[in-house]
Amino acid sequence: MNMKTSTFLFLFSIHHAQGKLESFLVENHFIYGNPTDTAEQYLEKSFYKKAIEKLPIICVDIVVVDPTSLEYLLVLRDNEPYKGMFWVPGGRLYKGESFFQGAQRKCKEEAGIEVRPLTLLSANSLIFEKSEWGCNTHTPTIGVVVLVNEKQSVHTDLHHNSFRWDSLFNLHPDPYVDKLRREALEKLKNLN
Protein backbone atom coordinates (compact mmCIF):
# COMPACT_ATOMS: atom_id res chain seq x y z
CA MET A 1 0.00 0.00 0.00
CA ASN A 2 1.48 3.34 -1.00
CA MET A 3 1.33 6.57 1.00
CA LYS A 4 -1.49 8.04 -1.11
CA THR A 5 -3.66 4.93 -0.56
CA SER A 6 -2.98 4.79 3.18
CA THR A 7 -3.74 8.53 3.51
CA PHE A 8 -7.03 8.02 1.66
CA LEU A 9 -7.95 5.06 3.87
CA PHE A 10 -7.06 7.07 6.97
CA LEU A 11 -9.21 10.02 5.85
CA PHE A 12 -12.00 7.64 4.84
CA SER A 13 -11.82 6.04 8.30
CA ILE A 14 -12.00 9.46 9.97
CA HIS A 15 -15.02 10.39 7.89
CA HIS A 16 -16.83 7.21 8.91
CA ALA A 17 -15.61 7.02 12.51
CA GLN A 18 -17.88 9.89 13.71
CA GLY A 19 -17.01 10.02 17.39
CA LYS A 20 -14.28 7.38 17.35
CA LEU A 21 -11.63 9.85 16.14
CA GLU A 22 -10.87 11.15 19.63
CA SER A 23 -10.05 7.73 21.00
CA PHE A 24 -7.83 6.99 17.99
CA LEU A 25 -5.83 10.17 18.52
CA VAL A 26 -5.68 10.08 22.32
CA GLU A 27 -4.49 6.50 22.47
CA ASN A 28 -2.14 6.99 19.52
CA HIS A 29 -3.00 3.74 17.80
CA PHE A 30 -5.36 2.47 15.16
CA ILE A 31 -8.13 -0.02 15.71
CA TYR A 32 -8.97 -1.82 12.49
CA GLY A 33 -12.70 -2.36 12.53
CA ASN A 34 -14.69 -1.63 15.67
CA PRO A 35 -13.33 -2.60 19.08
CA THR A 36 -15.58 -5.05 20.84
CA ASP A 37 -17.59 -3.81 23.78
CA THR A 38 -17.21 -7.13 25.51
CA ALA A 39 -13.98 -8.99 24.85
CA GLU A 40 -13.60 -12.72 25.37
CA GLN A 41 -12.72 -12.83 29.05
CA TYR A 42 -11.41 -16.25 29.93
CA LEU A 43 -9.25 -18.87 28.29
CA GLU A 44 -9.17 -22.48 29.36
CA LYS A 45 -6.44 -22.77 32.01
CA SER A 46 -4.41 -25.45 30.20
CA PHE A 47 -4.56 -23.47 26.94
CA TYR A 48 -3.44 -20.27 28.68
CA LYS A 49 -0.55 -22.09 30.40
CA LYS A 50 0.65 -23.36 27.00
CA ALA A 51 0.33 -19.85 25.58
CA ILE A 52 2.42 -18.41 28.42
CA GLU A 53 5.08 -21.09 27.86
CA LYS A 54 5.34 -20.29 24.14
CA LEU A 55 4.16 -16.70 23.52
CA PRO A 56 4.57 -13.19 24.88
CA ILE A 57 1.43 -11.97 26.66
CA ILE A 58 0.55 -8.31 25.94
CA CYS A 59 -0.27 -6.44 29.16
CA VAL A 60 -1.14 -3.03 30.52
CA ASP A 61 0.43 -1.71 33.72
CA ILE A 62 -1.53 1.13 35.27
CA VAL A 63 -0.50 4.14 37.30
CA VAL A 64 -3.75 5.03 39.09
CA VAL A 65 -3.41 8.65 40.22
CA ASP A 66 -5.47 10.65 42.68
CA PRO A 67 -4.98 14.12 41.14
CA THR A 68 -5.80 16.00 44.36
CA SER A 69 -3.15 14.30 46.52
CA LEU A 70 -0.75 13.23 43.73
CA GLU A 71 -0.72 9.73 45.15
CA TYR A 72 -0.81 6.52 43.13
CA LEU A 73 -2.27 3.12 43.94
CA LEU A 74 -0.12 0.08 44.70
CA VAL A 75 -1.55 -3.40 45.27
CA LEU A 76 0.21 -6.18 47.21
CA ARG A 77 0.76 -9.19 44.93
CA ASP A 78 -0.23 -12.62 46.24
CA ASN A 79 1.37 -14.59 43.40
CA GLU A 80 4.42 -14.58 41.15
CA PRO A 81 5.88 -12.63 39.57
CA TYR A 82 6.83 -10.33 42.44
CA LYS A 83 4.83 -12.14 45.10
CA GLY A 84 4.76 -10.06 48.30
CA MET A 85 5.61 -6.76 46.57
CA PHE A 86 3.48 -3.65 46.24
CA TRP A 87 3.04 -3.22 42.49
CA VAL A 88 0.90 -1.21 40.09
CA PRO A 89 -2.37 -2.82 38.97
CA GLY A 90 -2.28 -4.42 35.54
CA GLY A 91 -2.55 -7.53 33.47
CA ARG A 92 -3.33 -9.15 30.15
CA LEU A 93 -4.98 -7.17 27.40
CA TYR A 94 -8.01 -8.91 25.90
CA LYS A 95 -8.43 -9.29 22.16
CA GLY A 96 -10.44 -6.32 20.91
CA GLU A 97 -9.59 -4.02 23.83
CA SER A 98 -7.78 -0.73 23.52
CA PHE A 99 -5.05 0.02 26.07
CA PHE A 100 -7.46 2.37 27.86
CA GLN A 101 -10.27 -0.21 27.94
CA GLY A 102 -7.87 -2.81 29.34
CA ALA A 103 -6.69 -0.37 32.02
CA GLN A 104 -10.27 0.43 33.05
CA ARG A 105 -11.18 -3.27 33.22
CA LYS A 106 -8.08 -4.21 35.24
CA CYS A 107 -8.69 -1.38 37.74
CA LYS A 108 -12.25 -2.59 38.23
CA GLU A 109 -11.14 -6.25 38.57
CA GLU A 110 -8.09 -5.76 40.79
CA ALA A 111 -9.16 -2.80 42.93
CA GLY A 112 -12.92 -2.38 42.41
CA ILE A 113 -12.53 1.23 41.26
CA GLU A 114 -13.73 3.27 38.30
CA VAL A 115 -11.04 5.33 36.55
CA ARG A 116 -10.69 7.84 33.74
CA PRO A 117 -7.83 7.14 31.28
CA LEU A 118 -5.46 10.04 30.77
CA THR A 119 -2.44 9.04 28.68
CA LEU A 120 -0.12 6.27 27.61
CA LEU A 121 3.40 5.77 28.93
CA SER A 122 6.29 3.84 27.42
CA ALA A 123 6.25 0.34 26.00
CA ASN A 124 8.39 -2.19 27.86
CA SER A 125 9.32 -5.82 27.38
CA LEU A 126 9.48 -7.68 30.69
CA ILE A 127 10.68 -11.23 31.23
CA PHE A 128 9.94 -12.72 34.64
CA GLU A 129 11.80 -15.85 35.73
CA LYS A 130 8.96 -16.88 38.08
CA SER A 131 5.23 -17.01 37.46
CA GLU A 132 2.19 -18.66 38.98
CA TRP A 133 2.29 -20.97 35.94
CA GLY A 134 5.62 -22.59 36.87
CA CYS A 135 7.55 -21.12 33.92
CA ASN A 136 9.06 -17.80 32.98
CA THR A 137 6.80 -15.23 31.33
CA HIS A 138 7.42 -12.62 28.67
CA THR A 139 5.10 -9.64 28.90
CA PRO A 140 5.41 -6.72 26.51
CA THR A 141 3.58 -3.95 28.39
CA ILE A 142 2.16 -0.51 27.78
CA GLY A 143 2.00 1.83 30.74
CA VAL A 144 -1.25 3.76 31.19
CA VAL A 145 -1.99 6.71 33.49
CA VAL A 146 -5.56 6.84 34.78
CA LEU A 147 -7.24 9.22 37.21
CA VAL A 148 -9.69 8.58 40.03
CA ASN A 149 -12.19 11.36 40.65
CA GLU A 150 -11.97 10.86 44.40
CA LYS A 151 -10.45 8.32 46.70
CA GLN A 152 -12.80 5.42 46.14
CA SER A 153 -13.10 2.45 48.42
CA VAL A 154 -10.56 -0.07 47.12
CA HIS A 155 -11.52 -3.77 47.18
CA THR A 156 -8.67 -6.04 46.10
CA ASP A 157 -9.27 -9.26 44.18
CA LEU A 158 -8.07 -12.83 44.86
CA HIS A 159 -4.57 -12.06 43.50
CA HIS A 160 -3.90 -9.13 45.84
CA ASN A 161 -4.44 -8.97 49.59
CA SER A 162 -3.75 -5.35 50.38
CA PHE A 163 -3.21 -1.93 48.85
CA ARG A 164 -1.76 1.46 49.66
CA TRP A 165 -1.65 4.94 48.18
CA ASP A 166 1.88 6.31 47.82
CA SER A 167 3.16 9.73 46.80
CA LEU A 168 4.22 10.12 43.17
CA PHE A 169 7.30 11.86 44.59
CA ASN A 170 8.47 8.77 46.56
CA LEU A 171 10.89 6.36 44.91
CA HIS A 172 9.63 2.81 44.41
CA PRO A 173 12.10 -0.02 45.19
CA ASP A 174 11.47 -1.80 41.87
CA PRO A 175 13.20 -0.08 38.91
CA TYR A 176 10.35 -0.83 36.47
CA VAL A 177 7.55 0.46 38.74
CA ASP A 178 9.71 3.47 39.59
CA LYS A 179 10.16 4.16 35.86
CA LEU A 180 6.37 4.15 35.41
CA ARG A 181 6.00 6.45 38.44
CA ARG A 182 8.54 8.94 37.02
CA GLU A 183 6.94 8.87 33.56
CA ALA A 184 3.48 9.46 35.05
CA LEU A 185 4.74 12.38 37.12
CA GLU A 186 6.38 13.92 34.04
CA LYS A 187 3.18 13.54 31.98
CA LEU A 188 1.15 15.20 34.75
CA LYS A 189 3.64 18.10 34.97
CA ASN A 190 3.38 18.63 31.19
CA LEU A 191 -0.41 18.89 31.38
CA ASN A 192 -0.20 22.09 33.45
C-alpha positions as MATLAB code, in Angstrom:
seq = 'MNMKTSTFLFLFSIHHAQGKLESFLVENHFIYGNPTDTAEQYLEKSFYKKAIEKLPIICVDIVVVDPTSLEYLLVLRDNEPYKGMFWVPGGRLYKGESFFQGAQRKCKEEAGIEVRPLTLLSANSLIFEKSEWGCNTHTPTIGVVVLVNEKQSVHTDLHHNSFRWDSLFNLHPDPYVDKLRREALEKLKNLN';
ca = [
       0.000    0.000    0.000;
       1.484    3.343   -1.002;
       1.330    6.575    1.004;
      -1.490    8.037   -1.106;
      -3.658    4.934   -0.561;
      -2.978    4.792    3.180;
      -3.736    8.533    3.507;
      -7.026    8.025    1.661;
      -7.950    5.060    3.867;
      -7.057    7.069    6.971;
      -9.209   10.019    5.853;
     -12.001    7.643    4.843;
     -11.825    6.042    8.299;
     -11.997    9.461    9.965;
     -15.023   10.391    7.887;
     -16.829    7.215    8.905;
     -15.613    7.018   12.515;
     -17.875    9.888   13.710;
     -17.011   10.015   17.390;
     -14.281    7.378   17.349;
     -11.630    9.851   16.137;
     -10.869   11.153   19.626;
     -10.051    7.728   20.998;
      -7.827    6.992   17.990;
      -5.833   10.175   18.523;
      -5.676   10.082   22.321;
      -4.493    6.505   22.468;
      -2.143    6.991   19.519;
      -3.000    3.735   17.798;
      -5.358    2.466   15.155;
      -8.132   -0.024   15.707;
      -8.970   -1.816   12.488;
     -12.696   -2.359   12.526;
     -14.689   -1.634   15.668;
     -13.329   -2.596   19.080;
     -15.583   -5.051   20.836;
     -17.588   -3.809   23.777;
     -17.209   -7.133   25.508;
     -13.981   -8.986   24.852;
     -13.602  -12.722   25.368;
     -12.723  -12.830   29.048;
     -11.412  -16.247   29.931;
      -9.246  -18.867   28.292;
      -9.170  -22.483   29.355;
      -6.435  -22.767   32.011;
      -4.410  -25.454   30.199;
      -4.563  -23.474   26.944;
      -3.441  -20.272   28.680;
      -0.547  -22.088   30.396;
       0.650  -23.359   26.997;
       0.327  -19.849   25.579;
       2.423  -18.413   28.420;
       5.082  -21.087   27.862;
       5.342  -20.287   24.136;
       4.159  -16.696   23.522;
       4.567  -13.194   24.884;
       1.430  -11.970   26.656;
       0.555   -8.314   25.943;
      -0.272   -6.441   29.163;
      -1.139   -3.025   30.520;
       0.434   -1.707   33.719;
      -1.533    1.126   35.268;
      -0.499    4.138   37.303;
      -3.745    5.028   39.093;
      -3.415    8.651   40.217;
      -5.466   10.655   42.682;
      -4.983   14.125   41.141;
      -5.797   15.998   44.363;
      -3.153   14.296   46.523;
      -0.753   13.233   43.727;
      -0.719    9.731   45.151;
      -0.811    6.519   43.134;
      -2.275    3.122   43.935;
      -0.117    0.082   44.701;
      -1.545   -3.401   45.272;
       0.206   -6.176   47.209;
       0.757   -9.185   44.926;
      -0.231  -12.621   46.236;
       1.373  -14.590   43.395;
       4.420  -14.584   41.145;
       5.878  -12.628   39.569;
       6.827  -10.334   42.436;
       4.830  -12.139   45.099;
       4.764  -10.062   48.297;
       5.606   -6.760   46.571;
       3.481   -3.654   46.242;
       3.042   -3.218   42.486;
       0.901   -1.212   40.091;
      -2.374   -2.820   38.968;
      -2.280   -4.417   35.543;
      -2.554   -7.531   33.466;
      -3.326   -9.155   30.151;
      -4.980   -7.167   27.404;
      -8.012   -8.915   25.896;
      -8.434   -9.285   22.165;
     -10.440   -6.323   20.905;
      -9.590   -4.022   23.832;
      -7.781   -0.725   23.521;
      -5.052    0.019   26.070;
      -7.462    2.374   27.858;
     -10.265   -0.213   27.941;
      -7.868   -2.808   29.345;
      -6.689   -0.372   32.020;
     -10.270    0.432   33.047;
     -11.179   -3.272   33.222;
      -8.082   -4.211   35.242;
      -8.685   -1.380   37.744;
     -12.249   -2.590   38.228;
     -11.141   -6.251   38.566;
      -8.090   -5.758   40.790;
      -9.156   -2.803   42.931;
     -12.918   -2.383   42.412;
     -12.532    1.229   41.262;
     -13.734    3.272   38.296;
     -11.043    5.328   36.552;
     -10.694    7.840   33.735;
      -7.828    7.137   31.281;
      -5.457   10.042   30.770;
      -2.444    9.043   28.678;
      -0.118    6.269   27.610;
       3.396    5.774   28.928;
       6.290    3.838   27.422;
       6.249    0.338   26.001;
       8.390   -2.189   27.864;
       9.325   -5.818   27.379;
       9.485   -7.679   30.692;
      10.680  -11.232   31.232;
       9.942  -12.717   34.640;
      11.796  -15.852   35.734;
       8.964  -16.880   38.077;
       5.232  -17.014   37.458;
       2.188  -18.664   38.982;
       2.286  -20.973   35.941;
       5.622  -22.593   36.870;
       7.546  -21.124   33.921;
       9.063  -17.802   32.978;
       6.798  -15.228   31.327;
       7.418  -12.622   28.666;
       5.098   -9.638   28.902;
       5.406   -6.718   26.514;
       3.577   -3.947   28.389;
       2.163   -0.506   27.783;
       2.003    1.835   30.743;
      -1.252    3.756   31.195;
      -1.994    6.712   33.491;
      -5.561    6.839   34.783;
      -7.236    9.225   37.210;
      -9.686    8.578   40.026;
     -12.186   11.362   40.650;
     -11.975   10.861   44.395;
     -10.448    8.317   46.701;
     -12.804    5.419   46.136;
     -13.101    2.454   48.417;
     -10.562   -0.073   47.121;
     -11.523   -3.770   47.185;
      -8.668   -6.040   46.100;
      -9.265   -9.256   44.175;
      -8.067  -12.830   44.858;
      -4.567  -12.064   43.495;
      -3.897   -9.126   45.837;
      -4.441   -8.974   49.588;
      -3.754   -5.346   50.379;
      -3.205   -1.929   48.850;
      -1.761    1.464   49.660;
      -1.652    4.938   48.175;
       1.879    6.306   47.819;
       3.155    9.733   46.798;
       4.216   10.121   43.166;
       7.301   11.859   44.593;
       8.469    8.766   46.558;
      10.894    6.361   44.908;
       9.629    2.808   44.408;
      12.104   -0.023   45.190;
      11.474   -1.802   41.873;
      13.198   -0.079   38.910;
      10.350   -0.829   36.473;
       7.551    0.456   38.742;
       9.711    3.469   39.587;
      10.160    4.162   35.864;
       6.372    4.154   35.411;
       6.003    6.453   38.441;
       8.544    8.938   37.022;
       6.939    8.867   33.558;
       3.475    9.463   35.049;
       4.743   12.379   37.120;
       6.378   13.920   34.037;
       3.179   13.535   31.982;
       1.154   15.200   34.754;
       3.635   18.103   34.965;
       3.385   18.629   31.195;
      -0.410   18.893   31.380;
      -0.204   22.086   33.451;
];
